[in-house]
Amino acid sequence: MVQHVKLGKSDISVNPIGLGTNAVGGHNIYPDMLDEEQGKDVVRTALNNGINMLDTAFIYGPERSEELIGEVLKEYNREEAVLATKAAQKFVGSDVVIDNSPAFLKQSVDDALKRLQTDYIDLFYIHNPDENTPKAEAVGALKELKDQGKIRSIGVSNFSPEQLKEANQDGYVDVFQGEYNLLKRDAEKDYFPYTAGNQITFIPYFPLESGLLAGKYDKNSTFSDLRAKNPNFQGQQFADNLEKVDQIRKIADKYGEEVAHIVLAWYFTKDSVDVIIPGAKRPDQVLSNQKAAEISLSEEDVQKISDIFA
């Protein structure tokens, strides 16, 4: 049985492996690739197998991911799921504008509650920082919603280290979500000392760098989605990355595990990384991701992996 962990300073207890749901109804992220019924089955598979944290957002779809998760939740006791969602984007004509104003965040929570068909959200994030709203003021609005019982904990995502400190000046932030993986390790110096020192759970997104760190690709792989513009998937850099992943494969073989499981297990050795939310497009991927929480890497292998991606 996997030991549950707490989100920041809250009393919310989660399986350390959650489910990132941008492939559940995220038609704007994966055009023409997603089957909604399969997406709902991905969510059911998670809940049926002890993965209780579901991470979604207004912009996945937009709105559709929240709606589909809301439909699935009707089949379960609400308490079985820990719902995390995010907002900050609004459409002005065809433009996406970022808004952290208290009025907008409060309206966003009310709108998300309707789409999710629930009367509370376990973790609500400000998805991106805007340029004008003082961050402590934005978080203060979420604290009011927490006091009203509409949300249970507060998160921020994509904030700079300075914005995170400003947002947390009253100690209200429970979770920070930011980009972190073996190929992008700046968070180790930019965020971890602060999050670990302030009881803030750091949840990495893109932990497998869109599948690259899962050992899914070879030199003949081609990409037509977001990956096509990512330098890690281009030219010599892509070739170098594949070589590094092959070195992880040797370590994975020793443990009798897949590359992805070893990579995810390595993140758990980092201060304040208590929860990881790998995405999944298929139910079998959900079950596979779950294995990472059960692996205990030797100190030697932890160092070896760090050195490969130094």
The 8 nearest C-alpha neighbors of each residue, nearest first, counted from 0:
[[1, 2, 293, 3, 49, 292, 14, 48],
 [2, 0, 3, 293, 292, 14, 15, 49],
 [1, 3, 0, 4, 14, 15, 13, 292],
 [4, 2, 14, 13, 12, 15, 1, 5],
 [5, 3, 12, 13, 15, 14, 2, 6],
 [4, 6, 12, 11, 7, 10, 13, 9],
 [7, 5, 9, 11, 200, 173, 8, 12],
 [6, 8, 173, 199, 200, 198, 9, 174],
 [7, 9, 173, 198, 6, 10, 199, 5],
 [10, 8, 11, 7, 6, 152, 5, 173],
 [9, 11, 5, 12, 8, 6, 7, 151],
 [12, 10, 9, 5, 6, 13, 121, 81],
 [11, 13, 5, 4, 3, 10, 6, 14],
 [14, 12, 3, 4, 15, 52, 51, 5],
 [13, 15, 3, 16, 50, 51, 17, 4],
 [16, 14, 274, 13, 273, 275, 17, 3],
 [17, 15, 275, 14, 274, 276, 289, 50],
 [18, 16, 276, 52, 50, 275, 53, 15],
 [17, 19, 276, 53, 278, 277, 54, 20],
 [18, 20, 278, 54, 276, 277, 21, 53],
 [21, 19, 23, 22, 55, 54, 278, 18],
 [20, 22, 25, 23, 59, 19, 55, 64],
 [23, 21, 25, 20, 280, 24, 279, 33],
 [24, 22, 38, 20, 64, 21, 25, 35],
 [23, 25, 64, 63, 60, 26, 22, 35],
 [26, 24, 60, 59, 22, 21, 28, 27],
 [25, 27, 30, 60, 29, 28, 24, 33],
 [26, 28, 60, 25, 30, 29, 59, 61],
 [29, 27, 25, 26, 30, 59, 21, 60],
 [28, 30, 26, 32, 27, 25, 31, 33],
 [31, 29, 26, 32, 27, 28, 33, 25],
 [32, 30, 33, 29, 26, 34, 27, 28],
 [33, 31, 30, 29, 34, 26, 22, 28],
 [32, 34, 31, 35, 26, 29, 24, 22],
 [33, 35, 37, 36, 38, 32, 24, 23],
 [36, 34, 38, 37, 24, 33, 39, 23],
 [37, 35, 39, 38, 34, 40, 41, 67],
 [36, 38, 40, 34, 35, 39, 41, 281],
 [39, 37, 23, 35, 41, 36, 40, 34],
 [38, 40, 36, 42, 41, 37, 43, 35],
 [41, 39, 43, 37, 42, 38, 44, 36],
 [40, 42, 282, 38, 44, 39, 43, 281],
 [43, 41, 39, 45, 40, 44, 46, 38],
 [42, 44, 40, 46, 45, 41, 47, 39],
 [45, 43, 47, 41, 42, 46, 282, 40],
 [44, 46, 50, 42, 48, 43, 47, 285],
 [45, 47, 43, 50, 48, 49, 44, 51],
 [48, 46, 44, 45, 43, 49, 50, 42],
 [49, 47, 45, 46, 50, 44, 286, 51],
 [48, 50, 46, 51, 47, 45, 14, 79],
 [51, 49, 45, 46, 17, 14, 48, 52],
 [50, 52, 80, 81, 46, 49, 14, 13],
 [53, 51, 81, 17, 82, 80, 50, 18],
 [54, 52, 18, 82, 83, 17, 81, 19],
 [53, 55, 83, 19, 20, 84, 18, 52],
 [54, 56, 84, 20, 83, 21, 65, 53],
 [57, 55, 85, 84, 58, 59, 86, 65],
 [56, 58, 62, 86, 59, 61, 85, 65],
 [57, 59, 61, 56, 60, 62, 88, 86],
 [60, 58, 25, 61, 21, 56, 57, 64],
 [61, 59, 25, 63, 26, 62, 27, 24],
 [60, 62, 58, 59, 63, 57, 25, 27],
 [63, 61, 57, 60, 65, 64, 59, 58],
 [64, 62, 60, 66, 24, 65, 61, 67],
 [63, 65, 24, 67, 23, 66, 59, 62],
 [66, 64, 68, 63, 115, 67, 62, 114],
 [65, 67, 114, 63, 69, 64, 68, 115],
 [68, 66, 70, 69, 64, 65, 63, 71],
 [67, 69, 71, 65, 70, 66, 72, 64],
 [70, 68, 115, 66, 72, 116, 67, 71],
 [69, 71, 67, 68, 72, 73, 66, 115],
 [72, 70, 68, 73, 69, 74, 67, 39],
 [73, 71, 69, 74, 75, 70, 68, 77],
 [72, 74, 71, 75, 70, 69, 76, 77],
 [75, 73, 72, 71, 76, 70, 77, 43],
 [76, 74, 72, 73, 77, 79, 71, 78],
 [75, 77, 78, 79, 74, 72, 73, 80],
 [76, 78, 79, 80, 75, 72, 73, 117],
 [79, 77, 76, 80, 81, 75, 51, 82],
 [80, 78, 77, 76, 51, 75, 81, 46],
 [81, 79, 51, 78, 77, 82, 52, 46],
 [80, 82, 52, 51, 121, 53, 83, 79],
 [83, 81, 121, 53, 120, 80, 52, 122],
 [84, 82, 122, 54, 123, 121, 53, 55],
 [83, 85, 56, 55, 123, 54, 124, 122],
 [86, 84, 56, 124, 126, 123, 125, 57],
 [85, 87, 126, 125, 57, 88, 56, 107],
 [86, 88, 98, 97, 126, 125, 99, 127],
 [89, 87, 97, 96, 86, 95, 98, 90],
 [90, 88, 96, 95, 97, 91, 87, 98],
 [89, 91, 95, 94, 92, 96, 93, 88],
 [90, 92, 94, 93, 95, 89, 96, 88],
 [91, 93, 94, 90, 95, 89, 96, 88],
 [92, 94, 91, 90, 95, 96, 89, 88],
 [95, 93, 91, 92, 90, 96, 89, 88],
 [94, 96, 90, 89, 88, 91, 93, 97],
 [95, 97, 89, 88, 90, 94, 98, 91],
 [98, 96, 88, 87, 129, 89, 95, 99],
 [97, 99, 87, 129, 100, 88, 96, 103],
 [100, 98, 129, 137, 87, 132, 104, 101],
 [99, 101, 103, 102, 98, 132, 137, 104],
 [100, 102, 104, 140, 137, 103, 105, 99],
 [103, 101, 105, 100, 104, 106, 140, 99],
 [102, 104, 106, 100, 105, 101, 107, 99],
 [105, 103, 107, 101, 106, 102, 99, 100],
 [106, 104, 108, 102, 107, 103, 101, 109],
 [105, 107, 103, 109, 104, 108, 110, 102],
 [108, 106, 104, 110, 105, 109, 103, 111],
 [107, 109, 111, 105, 110, 106, 112, 104],
 [108, 110, 106, 112, 107, 111, 105, 113],
 [111, 109, 107, 113, 108, 112, 106, 114],
 [110, 112, 114, 108, 113, 109, 115, 107],
 [111, 113, 109, 115, 117, 110, 114, 116],
 [114, 112, 116, 110, 111, 115, 109, 117],
 [115, 113, 66, 111, 116, 112, 65, 69],
 [114, 116, 69, 112, 65, 113, 117, 66],
 [117, 115, 113, 69, 114, 112, 118, 70],
 [118, 116, 112, 115, 119, 113, 69, 120],
 [117, 119, 112, 149, 116, 120, 113, 148],
 [120, 118, 149, 150, 117, 121, 112, 148],
 [121, 119, 150, 122, 82, 149, 151, 123],
 [120, 122, 151, 82, 150, 81, 83, 152],
 [123, 121, 83, 152, 120, 153, 151, 82],
 [122, 124, 84, 153, 85, 83, 154, 120],
 [125, 123, 154, 85, 155, 126, 153, 84],
 [124, 126, 155, 86, 85, 127, 87, 156],
 [125, 127, 156, 86, 85, 87, 124, 155],
 [128, 126, 157, 156, 125, 87, 158, 129],
 [127, 129, 158, 99, 130, 157, 126, 97],
 [130, 128, 97, 98, 131, 99, 132, 127],
 [131, 129, 132, 128, 97, 98, 133, 99],
 [130, 132, 129, 133, 99, 100, 98, 128],
 [131, 133, 100, 99, 134, 130, 129, 137],
 [134, 132, 136, 135, 131, 137, 166, 165],
 [133, 135, 166, 137, 136, 165, 132, 138],
 [134, 136, 166, 138, 137, 133, 165, 139],
 [135, 137, 139, 134, 133, 138, 140, 132],
 [138, 136, 134, 140, 139, 101, 135, 99],
 [137, 139, 141, 135, 140, 136, 166, 134],
 [138, 140, 136, 142, 137, 141, 135, 143],
 [141, 139, 143, 101, 138, 137, 142, 136],
 [142, 140, 144, 138, 143, 139, 145, 153],
 [141, 143, 145, 139, 140, 144, 146, 138],
 [144, 142, 146, 140, 141, 145, 147, 139],
 [145, 143, 147, 141, 142, 146, 149, 150],
 [144, 146, 150, 142, 148, 147, 143, 151],
 [145, 147, 143, 144, 148, 142, 149, 150],
 [146, 148, 144, 145, 149, 143, 150, 142],
 [149, 147, 145, 146, 150, 144, 151, 119],
 [150, 148, 119, 144, 147, 145, 120, 118],
 [149, 151, 120, 145, 119, 148, 121, 152],
 [152, 150, 121, 145, 122, 120, 148, 149],
 [153, 151, 122, 150, 121, 173, 9, 123],
 [154, 152, 172, 123, 173, 122, 124, 174],
 [155, 153, 124, 174, 175, 172, 173, 123],
 [154, 156, 125, 124, 175, 126, 176, 174],
 [155, 157, 176, 126, 158, 175, 177, 127],
 [156, 158, 177, 127, 159, 176, 126, 128],
 [159, 157, 162, 156, 163, 128, 160, 127],
 [158, 160, 162, 161, 163, 157, 128, 164],
 [159, 161, 163, 162, 190, 164, 158, 189],
 [162, 160, 164, 159, 163, 165, 158, 166],
 [163, 161, 165, 159, 164, 158, 160, 166],
 [162, 164, 166, 160, 161, 165, 158, 167],
 [165, 163, 167, 161, 162, 166, 168, 160],
 [164, 166, 162, 168, 167, 163, 135, 134],
 [167, 165, 135, 134, 163, 164, 168, 162],
 [166, 168, 170, 164, 172, 165, 169, 171],
 [167, 169, 165, 170, 166, 164, 135, 171],
 [170, 168, 167, 171, 135, 166, 172, 139],
 [169, 171, 167, 168, 172, 197, 173, 166],
 [172, 170, 169, 167, 173, 153, 142, 138],
 [173, 171, 153, 167, 154, 170, 174, 199],
 [174, 172, 7, 199, 153, 8, 154, 6],
 [175, 173, 154, 200, 199, 7, 172, 201],
 [174, 176, 201, 155, 154, 156, 200, 202],
 [177, 175, 156, 202, 203, 201, 155, 174],
 [178, 176, 203, 157, 156, 204, 179, 175],
 [177, 179, 204, 203, 205, 180, 176, 183],
 [180, 178, 203, 183, 184, 206, 177, 204],
 [179, 181, 206, 183, 182, 184, 207, 208],
 [180, 182, 183, 184, 308, 179, 305, 206],
 [181, 183, 180, 184, 308, 208, 179, 231],
 [184, 182, 180, 179, 181, 185, 178, 186],
 [183, 185, 186, 187, 179, 181, 180, 182],
 [186, 184, 187, 188, 189, 183, 179, 190],
 [187, 185, 189, 190, 188, 184, 191, 179],
 [188, 186, 191, 185, 184, 189, 190, 192],
 [187, 189, 186, 190, 185, 191, 192, 184],
 [190, 188, 186, 187, 185, 160, 191, 192],
 [191, 189, 186, 193, 192, 188, 194, 187],
 [190, 192, 194, 187, 193, 195, 186, 188],
 [193, 191, 195, 190, 194, 196, 188, 189],
 [194, 192, 196, 191, 190, 195, 197, 189],
 [195, 193, 199, 191, 197, 196, 192, 190],
 [196, 194, 271, 192, 193, 198, 197, 191],
 [195, 197, 193, 194, 198, 192, 199, 191],
 [196, 198, 194, 199, 195, 193, 170, 7],
 [199, 197, 7, 195, 196, 8, 194, 200],
 [198, 200, 7, 194, 173, 174, 197, 195],
 [199, 201, 174, 7, 271, 6, 272, 175],
 [200, 202, 175, 272, 271, 176, 174, 199],
 [203, 201, 176, 274, 275, 272, 175, 200],
 [204, 202, 179, 177, 178, 176, 206, 275],
 [203, 205, 178, 206, 177, 179, 202, 176],
 [204, 206, 208, 207, 209, 178, 203, 179],
 [207, 205, 180, 204, 208, 203, 179, 277],
 [206, 208, 212, 210, 205, 209, 213, 211],
 [209, 207, 205, 211, 210, 206, 212, 180],
 [210, 208, 207, 211, 205, 226, 212, 206],
 [209, 211, 213, 207, 212, 208, 215, 214],
 [210, 212, 213, 208, 209, 214, 207, 215],
 [213, 211, 207, 214, 210, 208, 244, 259],
 [212, 214, 259, 210, 211, 215, 258, 207],
 [213, 215, 212, 216, 258, 211, 244, 259],
 [214, 216, 213, 210, 211, 217, 212, 258],
 [217, 215, 220, 214, 211, 218, 241, 210],
 [216, 218, 219, 220, 241, 215, 214, 238],
 [217, 219, 220, 238, 216, 241, 237, 221],
 [218, 220, 217, 221, 216, 238, 222, 237],
 [221, 219, 217, 218, 216, 222, 215, 232],
 [222, 220, 219, 223, 227, 218, 232, 216],
 [221, 223, 227, 224, 226, 220, 225, 232],
 [222, 224, 227, 226, 225, 221, 228, 29],
 [225, 223, 226, 227, 222, 29, 228, 28],
 [226, 224, 227, 228, 229, 223, 28, 222],
 [225, 227, 229, 228, 224, 222, 232, 223],
 [226, 228, 222, 225, 223, 229, 224, 232],
 [229, 227, 226, 225, 230, 232, 233, 224],
 [228, 230, 226, 231, 232, 227, 225, 233],
 [231, 229, 233, 232, 228, 236, 237, 234],
 [232, 230, 237, 229, 233, 236, 240, 182],
 [231, 233, 237, 230, 229, 226, 227, 236],
 [234, 232, 237, 230, 231, 236, 235, 229],
 [233, 235, 237, 236, 238, 232, 230, 231],
 [234, 236, 238, 237, 239, 233, 240, 232],
 [235, 237, 239, 238, 234, 231, 233, 240],
 [236, 238, 232, 233, 240, 231, 235, 234],
 [237, 239, 235, 241, 236, 240, 242, 218],
 [240, 238, 236, 242, 237, 241, 235, 243],
 [241, 239, 237, 243, 242, 238, 236, 244],
 [240, 242, 244, 238, 243, 239, 237, 245],
 [241, 243, 245, 239, 240, 244, 238, 246],
 [244, 242, 240, 246, 245, 241, 307, 239],
 [243, 245, 247, 241, 246, 242, 214, 240],
 [246, 244, 248, 242, 243, 247, 241, 249],
 [245, 247, 243, 248, 244, 249, 242, 250],
 [248, 246, 244, 250, 245, 249, 251, 258],
 [247, 249, 245, 251, 246, 250, 258, 252],
 [250, 248, 252, 247, 246, 251, 253, 245],
 [251, 249, 247, 253, 248, 252, 254, 246],
 [250, 252, 248, 256, 254, 253, 249, 258],
 [253, 251, 255, 249, 254, 250, 256, 248],
 [252, 254, 250, 251, 255, 249, 256, 248],
 [255, 253, 251, 256, 252, 250, 261, 294],
 [254, 256, 252, 253, 251, 257, 250, 258],
 [257, 255, 251, 254, 252, 260, 258, 261],
 [256, 258, 260, 259, 251, 261, 255, 252],
 [257, 259, 261, 213, 248, 251, 260, 214],
 [260, 258, 213, 262, 257, 261, 263, 212],
 [261, 259, 291, 263, 257, 262, 258, 264],
 [262, 260, 264, 258, 259, 263, 251, 265],
 [261, 263, 259, 265, 264, 260, 258, 266],
 [262, 264, 260, 266, 265, 261, 291, 259],
 [263, 265, 261, 291, 267, 266, 262, 260],
 [266, 264, 262, 263, 267, 268, 261, 301],
 [267, 265, 268, 263, 264, 269, 272, 262],
 [266, 268, 269, 264, 265, 272, 273, 263],
 [267, 269, 266, 265, 270, 264, 272, 301],
 [270, 268, 267, 266, 272, 271, 265, 273],
 [269, 271, 272, 195, 191, 268, 267, 273],
 [270, 272, 195, 200, 201, 273, 269, 194],
 [273, 271, 201, 270, 269, 267, 274, 202],
 [272, 274, 271, 15, 267, 200, 4, 275],
 [275, 273, 15, 202, 272, 16, 276, 17],
 [274, 276, 16, 202, 17, 277, 15, 203],
 [277, 275, 17, 18, 19, 16, 278, 274],
 [278, 276, 19, 18, 275, 206, 279, 17],
 [279, 277, 19, 18, 20, 276, 280, 21],
 [278, 280, 284, 281, 285, 277, 22, 19],
 [279, 281, 22, 38, 41, 278, 282, 284],
 [280, 282, 284, 283, 279, 41, 37, 285],
 [281, 283, 41, 285, 284, 44, 40, 286],
 [284, 282, 286, 285, 281, 287, 41, 279],
 [285, 283, 287, 282, 286, 281, 279, 288],
 [286, 284, 282, 288, 283, 287, 279, 45],
 [287, 285, 283, 289, 284, 288, 282, 290],
 [286, 288, 284, 289, 285, 290, 283, 260],
 [289, 287, 285, 290, 286, 291, 284, 260],
 [288, 290, 286, 287, 291, 16, 292, 285],
 [291, 289, 288, 292, 293, 287, 260, 294],
 [290, 292, 260, 264, 293, 289, 294, 263],
 [291, 293, 290, 294, 289, 264, 16, 15],
 [292, 294, 291, 290, 295, 1, 289, 264],
 [295, 293, 291, 292, 264, 296, 290, 261],
 [294, 296, 297, 293, 264, 292, 265, 291],
 [297, 295, 300, 294, 301, 298, 265, 264],
 [296, 298, 300, 299, 301, 295, 302, 294],
 [299, 297, 301, 300, 302, 296, 303, 295],
 [298, 300, 302, 297, 301, 303, 296, 304],
 [301, 299, 303, 297, 302, 298, 304, 296],
 [300, 302, 298, 304, 299, 303, 297, 305],
 [303, 301, 305, 299, 300, 304, 306, 298],
 [302, 304, 300, 306, 305, 301, 299, 307],
 [305, 303, 307, 301, 306, 302, 300, 308],
 [304, 306, 302, 308, 303, 307, 309, 301],
 [305, 307, 309, 303, 308, 304, 302, 301],
 [308, 306, 304, 305, 309, 303, 243, 246],
 [309, 307, 306, 305, 181, 304, 182, 243],
 [308, 306, 307, 305, 304, 181, 182, 184]]
